Amino acid sequence: MSERIQLPRARNRGAAAAPGAFDDDATLHAMGYPRKLTRRFKAFDNFAISFTIINIISGIFSSFGFGMNAGGPRILVFGWIGVSVMVLFVGAAMGEVASAYPTSGALYFSAGKLARRHKGAWSWYTGWLNFVGQVGGTAATGYAAATFIQAFIALQWSDYRPTAHQTVLITALIIVLQGLANTFTVQLVAVLNRISVWWLLIGMVVIVTALIAVPGDHRPASFVTHFANNTGFTSGLYGGLLGLLVTSWTFTGFDGSFHMSEETVQATVNAPRGIVRAIGYSAITGLILMLALVYSIRDYAHVASTDAPPVQILIDALGLGTAKALLLIVIGAMLFCGLANLTSNTRQIFAFSRDGAMPGSRWWHSVSPRTRTPVKAVWLAVACSLALILPGWWSHTAFTAIVSVNVVGLFLAYAVPILLRLRLGDEFQRGPWHLGRWSRPVGVVAVTWIALSSILFMLPQASPITADSFNYAPIALGVVLLVATVWWFATARRRFQGPVSYGRPDEVAAMDLI
């Protein structure tokens, strides 16, 4: 195992070194890995991957209806503000870890390095939670896009009736096309992610402007305090707490900047900055979009009872023609989100298999000599996502049960390296981007919030509790952890000891792909 890299400490919180002060390849070599991927992601590109995966348009439009029934405008707006701040704590704590360990392995790699004991076990569970969460995210985003595509088709042709089979087929087509895009060069993915940022920002401005300028009247300012609890539970507090999940659902996937570290220039600074900036900009732009939708609601009870409340808001406020045009912006945002999510998923698979933690590891961490991308890992991610959407052919509930572990799996994977970093205290060797004396309080808040939000995700979300309304997230998570545990004690603990080193820095430097 190579010695831990020691980078110069910046004097101020979040301070960055001058351009060129750090050698990305030397950093990677010191962690025991040769360079196999091309560094073509600049600071903006790294930010773009997380900003696109968070994707305020996709997140808000797909979960707004749940929030209307679980707390209403009061929770949608103030819950957005509060949860955004909590997620910013999580992102800042993760950014500090990313600066110290800028690798594609990201969460599982840093967990293995930060643990004092049982390094292999910490790394193993973190990696599999991250893997399952990301696969679930790719599947869920594709499924949401397919749902909104069919909503658009139904608006265009009134005799069209969406079915579960059609949704699965459209989702499969979307994921395969995103796989093809990721098969080509890193440069193509970077360009698409740059486009996605402007698609999201301009799209948000267009939607908000239309909702402000076109309707003749809006809800009064006091409407933001309106509370609604249509969850079926008598406790308004419980209903409101469930409404916080709207924001939590949206703010996932910002570990994408971490996973792209080996393809980012000056990654020790640009990766953590990408994480924090993506969360911050998403919080601000998302609040603006949320307010525009809330104040444009006409008949609250009618809108809340529809299959796609945000679409109904657009129709009521702007008319059918304009609503259809804006729906295309929403669909585009979801497609970009899925593409970025698959890219991040692929890099996690590449790194996890590089350390021998996946079946057929030698196969999955190979890199195409022509495109310099982990093409086989791309198609493993595609295949796993397709496997997750398959139950939707027979049962929407079954599909929801599987992808619901997306958020819980990801945030638990986020919590592990942050918790282990807290346990290390002053022994933690910081990178150039760090939180200084605020490191411990920020980390404590981050871990506490992840614990509380994970509990919320596993509680019942509708009453009465039936086979269709039951929250299968704890069962799905339990199955994942059970399989990982059985696998660990059966074989993995004897062959997987955590992140591996390919040799001394000079040795791994000779292994670089030119």
SVG drawing of the C-alpha trace seen along z (x, -y; Angstrom):
<svg xmlns="http://www.w3.org/2000/svg" viewBox="-60 -40 70 58">
<polyline fill="none" stroke="black" stroke-width="0.4" points="0.0,0.0 1.5,-3.3 1.9,-6.0 -1.0,-8.5 -0.5,-11.6 0.4,-14.7 -0.7,-17.9 0.1,-21.4 -2.6,-22.9 -4.3,-26.1 -4.4,-28.7 -8.1,-29.7 -11.2,-27.7 -11.9,-26.6 -8.7,-28.3 -7.3,-27.1 -3.8,-26.9 -2.6,-28.9 -3.2,-27.2 -0.5,-24.6 0.5,-24.3 -0.6,-20.7 0.2,-17.9 -2.9,-15.8 -1.0,-12.8 1.4,-12.9 -1.5,-13.0 -3.1,-10.0 0.3,-8.1 0.8,-8.9 -2.5,-7.1 -1.3,-4.1 -3.1,-4.4 -1.8,-4.9 -3.6,-7.4 -6.0,-5.6 -8.6,-8.3 -8.2,-11.5 -8.3,-14.8 -10.6,-16.9 -13.0,-18.2 -12.3,-21.7 -13.8,-23.4 -17.0,-24.2 -17.4,-20.7 -16.9,-19.2 -19.5,-21.5 -21.8,-20.8 -22.0,-17.0 -23.3,-17.5 -25.6,-20.4 -27.1,-18.3 -27.6,-15.3 -29.2,-17.4 -31.4,-18.9 -33.9,-21.2 -36.3,-21.0 -36.4,-17.2 -36.5,-17.0 -39.2,-19.6 -41.5,-18.5 -41.3,-14.9 -42.0,-15.3 -44.0,-18.5 -47.3,-16.6 -46.1,-14.7 -45.2,-17.9 -48.6,-19.5 -50.2,-16.7 -47.5,-16.4 -47.4,-19.9 -48.3,-22.1 -46.7,-25.4 -45.4,-26.0 -43.3,-22.8 -42.5,-23.1 -41.0,-26.6 -39.6,-26.7 -38.7,-23.0 -36.8,-23.7 -34.8,-26.4 -34.1,-24.4 -33.2,-21.1 -31.0,-23.0 -28.9,-24.3 -28.6,-20.9 -27.5,-19.4 -25.0,-22.2 -23.4,-21.0 -23.3,-17.5 -21.7,-18.7 -19.1,-20.8 -18.1,-17.9 -17.9,-15.6 -15.9,-18.3 -13.2,-18.2 -12.9,-14.5 -12.8,-14.8 -9.9,-17.3 -7.9,-14.8 -8.7,-11.7 -9.5,-12.9 -10.2,-9.5 -13.0,-7.9 -13.6,-5.6 -14.6,-8.6 -16.8,-7.5 -15.7,-3.9 -12.0,-4.7 -12.0,-7.5 -14.0,-5.2 -11.3,-2.6 -8.5,-5.1 -10.2,-6.9 -11.1,-3.8 -8.7,-2.9 -9.8,0.7 -11.8,3.0 -10.9,0.9 -12.1,3.5 -15.5,3.8 -16.1,0.0 -15.0,-0.3 -17.1,2.7 -20.4,1.5 -19.9,-2.1 -19.1,-1.0 -22.1,1.3 -24.5,-1.3 -23.1,-3.9 -23.3,-1.4 -26.9,-0.4 -27.9,-4.0 -26.5,-5.3 -28.0,-2.5 -31.3,-3.2 -30.9,-6.9 -30.2,-6.2 -33.3,-3.9 -35.5,-6.3 -34.5,-9.3 -35.1,-7.4 -38.5,-6.3 -39.5,-9.8 -38.5,-11.1 -40.5,-8.3 -43.5,-9.3 -43.3,-12.9 -42.7,-12.0 -46.0,-10.1 -47.7,-13.0 -46.6,-15.2 -47.9,-12.6 -51.2,-12.4 -51.6,-16.2 -50.7,-16.2 -53.0,-13.2 -55.9,-12.9 -56.6,-9.3 -53.2,-8.1 -53.3,-6.1 -50.0,-5.4 -49.4,-1.9 -46.8,-0.3 -45.4,1.6 -44.9,-1.5 -43.3,-3.3 -40.7,-0.5 -40.0,-0.3 -39.4,-4.1 -37.3,-4.0 -35.2,-1.3 -34.7,-3.2 -33.6,-6.3 -31.1,-4.4 -29.6,-2.7 -29.2,-6.0 -27.5,-7.5 -25.2,-4.5 -24.3,-5.2 -23.5,-8.8 -21.2,-7.7 -19.5,-5.2 -17.8,-7.9 -15.2,-10.4 -15.1,-12.2 -15.1,-15.4 -18.6,-14.6 -19.9,-14.0 -18.3,-17.2 -19.9,-19.2 -23.3,-17.7 -22.9,-18.6 -22.0,-22.2 -25.1,-22.3 -27.2,-20.8 -26.3,-23.6 -27.5,-26.3 -30.5,-24.2 -31.4,-24.1 -30.7,-27.8 -32.4,-29.1 -35.2,-26.6 -35.8,-27.7 -35.9,-31.4 -38.3,-30.7 -40.7,-28.7 -40.6,-31.2 -41.0,-34.2 -44.0,-32.6 -45.6,-31.8 -45.0,-35.4 -46.0,-37.3 -48.8,-35.3 -51.4,-34.6 -53.7,-37.5 -53.6,-36.8 -51.6,-34.9 -52.0,-33.6 -51.5,-36.3 -48.1,-36.5 -49.6,-34.8 -50.3,-31.7 -46.8,-30.5 -47.8,-29.7 -50.8,-27.5 -50.5,-24.0 -52.1,-20.9 -52.0,-17.3 -53.6,-14.9 -51.3,-12.0 -54.1,-10.2 -52.2,-10.6 -53.9,-12.7 -50.7,-14.2 -49.9,-17.4 -46.3,-17.4 -45.7,-13.9 -47.3,-15.0 -45.0,-18.0 -41.9,-16.0 -42.7,-13.7 -42.9,-16.8 -39.2,-17.5 -38.5,-14.5 -39.3,-16.6 -36.1,-18.6 -34.1,-15.5 -35.2,-13.6 -33.9,-16.5 -30.6,-16.9 -29.0,-13.6 -26.0,-12.7 -23.7,-15.6 -21.0,-12.9 -20.7,-13.0 -18.1,-15.7 -16.1,-13.4 -16.3,-10.4 -15.1,-12.6 -11.9,-13.6 -9.6,-11.5 -10.8,-13.3 -10.8,-16.8 -7.8,-19.2 -6.7,-20.5 -9.1,-18.0 -8.0,-18.6 -9.7,-22.1 -12.1,-21.8 -13.9,-18.6 -14.9,-20.0 -15.8,-23.4 -17.9,-21.6 -19.9,-19.8 -20.5,-22.9 -21.3,-25.2 -23.7,-22.7 -25.7,-22.5 -25.6,-26.3 -26.7,-27.2 -29.4,-24.5 -30.7,-25.8 -31.2,-29.3 -32.6,-28.5 -34.8,-25.8 -36.3,-28.1 -37.2,-30.5 -38.9,-27.8 -40.7,-26.5 -42.1,-29.9 -43.2,-30.4 -45.1,-27.1 -46.7,-27.6 -48.0,-31.1 -49.5,-29.9 -51.7,-27.2 -55.4,-27.8 -57.7,-25.1 -55.5,-23.6 -57.6,-20.5 -58.0,-19.7 -54.3,-20.2 -53.2,-18.1 -55.4,-15.2 -54.0,-15.0 -51.4,-12.5 -48.9,-15.3 -49.7,-18.4 -46.9,-20.6 -48.2,-19.9 -51.7,-20.8 -50.4,-24.1 -48.8,-25.0 -52.0,-24.1 -54.2,-26.2 -51.9,-29.2 -50.6,-29.3 -52.9,-27.3 -52.4,-23.9 -50.1,-25.1 -47.6,-26.9 -47.7,-24.1 -46.7,-21.5 -43.8,-23.7 -42.5,-24.1 -43.0,-20.4 -40.4,-19.8 -37.9,-21.8 -38.7,-19.5 -38.2,-16.4 -34.9,-17.6 -33.7,-18.4 -34.6,-14.8 -32.7,-13.4 -29.6,-15.4 -30.0,-14.3 -30.0,-10.7 -27.0,-11.1 -24.9,-12.7 -26.1,-10.1 -25.0,-7.3 -21.6,-8.9 -21.0,-9.1 -22.3,-5.6 -19.8,-4.3 -16.8,-5.9 -17.8,-4.4 -18.0,-0.9 -14.6,-1.5 -13.0,-2.4 -14.7,0.3 -13.8,3.0 -10.2,1.6 -9.8,2.7 -11.3,6.1 -14.6,5.6 -17.0,6.6 -17.5,9.9 -15.5,9.8 -13.5,6.9 -10.8,7.2 -13.4,6.8 -15.2,3.8 -12.2,1.6 -10.7,1.9 -10.5,-1.3 -11.0,-1.6 -7.7,-2.6 -9.6,-4.6 -11.9,-6.6 -10.1,-6.5 -13.4,-5.7 -14.4,-2.7 -16.8,-1.4 -17.5,2.0 -18.4,0.3 -20.8,-1.9 -22.8,1.0 -22.7,2.8 -24.4,-0.3 -26.9,-0.3 -27.6,3.4 -28.1,3.0 -30.4,0.0 -32.5,2.0 -32.8,4.9 -34.2,2.4 -36.9,1.1 -38.0,4.6 -40.3,5.2 -42.2,2.1 -43.5,4.2 -45.8,6.0 -46.0,3.7 -45.4,0.0 -45.1,0.7 -42.3,3.2 -40.3,0.7 -40.9,-2.1 -39.7,0.3 -36.4,0.9 -35.6,-2.7 -36.6,-4.1 -33.3,-2.8 -31.6,-5.2 -31.8,-8.1 -31.2,-6.2 -28.4,-4.2 -26.6,-7.3 -27.0,-9.4 -25.8,-6.5 -22.8,-6.2 -22.2,-9.9 -22.4,-9.6 -19.7,-6.9 -16.6,-8.8 -17.8,-11.9 -18.3,-10.0 -14.9,-8.3 -13.3,-11.6 -14.8,-12.9 -13.5,-9.9 -10.0,-10.6 -10.0,-14.2 -6.7,-15.9 -5.2,-12.8 -7.0,-13.5 -4.6,-14.8 -6.4,-17.6 -6.2,-18.5 -5.9,-22.1 -9.7,-22.7 -10.8,-22.3 -13.1,-23.7 -10.5,-24.6 -11.9,-24.9 -15.5,-24.4 -14.7,-20.9 -16.0,-19.1 -19.3,-21.1 -20.1,-20.9 -19.4,-17.2 -21.6,-16.6 -24.5,-18.5 -24.1,-16.6 -24.1,-13.1 -27.0,-14.0 -29.1,-15.2 -28.4,-12.1 -29.5,-9.9 -32.7,-11.8 -33.6,-12.1 -32.8,-8.4 -35.3,-7.5 -37.9,-9.7 -37.4,-7.9 -38.1,-4.6 -41.3,-5.6 -44.8,-5.1 -45.7,-7.9 -49.4,-7.4 -52.3,-6.1 -54.1,-3.7 -51.1,-1.4 -51.9,1.1 -49.8,3.1 -49.8,0.2 -49.1,-2.6 -46.6,-0.6 -43.1,-2.1 -40.8,0.7 -37.6,-1.3 -36.5,0.5 -37.1,3.9 -35.2,3.0 -32.3,1.5 -32.4,4.6 -32.1,6.9 -29.1,4.9 -27.3,5.0 -28.2,8.7 -26.7,9.7 -23.6,7.5 -23.2,9.1 -23.6,12.7 -21.2,12.0 -18.7,10.3 -18.5,13.2 -18.7,15.9 -15.8,14.8 -15.1,11.0 -13.4,10.5 -10.6,12.9 -9.8,11.2 -10.9,7.6 -9.0,5.4 -10.1,2.1 -8.5,-0.2 -5.4,1.3 -2.1,-0.3 -0.5,0.7 2.9,-0.2 5.1,-3.1 4.5,-6.5 7.3,-5.9 6.1,-2.4 2.5,-3.4 3.7,-6.4 5.3,-4.0 1.8,-2.3 0.1,-5.5 -1.8,-5.2 -0.3,-7.7"/>
</svg>
